[in-house]
Amino acid sequence: MGMPNPSALAEAMSRLWAQFLPQIEERVSTLENAAAALAEGSLTPAQCEQASSAAHNLAGVLGTFGLDRGTELAREAELLYSSGPSTSPMLNGHPAALASQLRGIVAARRR
């Protein structure tokens, strides 16, 4: 069996990206909302769980599309949120920065 046509593969990946983009953007929004709640001091354990799950899923899907930096950032967010709500000064602003960087990576791939 021969190698697939590179342009056909690129087209297939573009179609898959378009198909999964709404879910990807929703997961990034979940991280943005969790970061905002953390900044306000109102982050709940349920929001942490949702953010950790969204980050986990993002890490996998972004890696599938070759967005290695996005995978790294998502894994970092997953670790932050998997420990539960925290208002540690060390975390101040970091989750929001991770979400913002992820939003940028997704937007750049969108083009």
Secondary structure, DSSP 8 states (H G I E B T S, - for coil): -----HHHHHHHHHHHHHHHHHHHHHHHHHHHHHHHHHHHT---HHHHHHHHHHHHHHHHHHHHTT-HHHHHHHHHHHHHHHT-----GGGTTHHHHHHHHHHHHHHHHH-
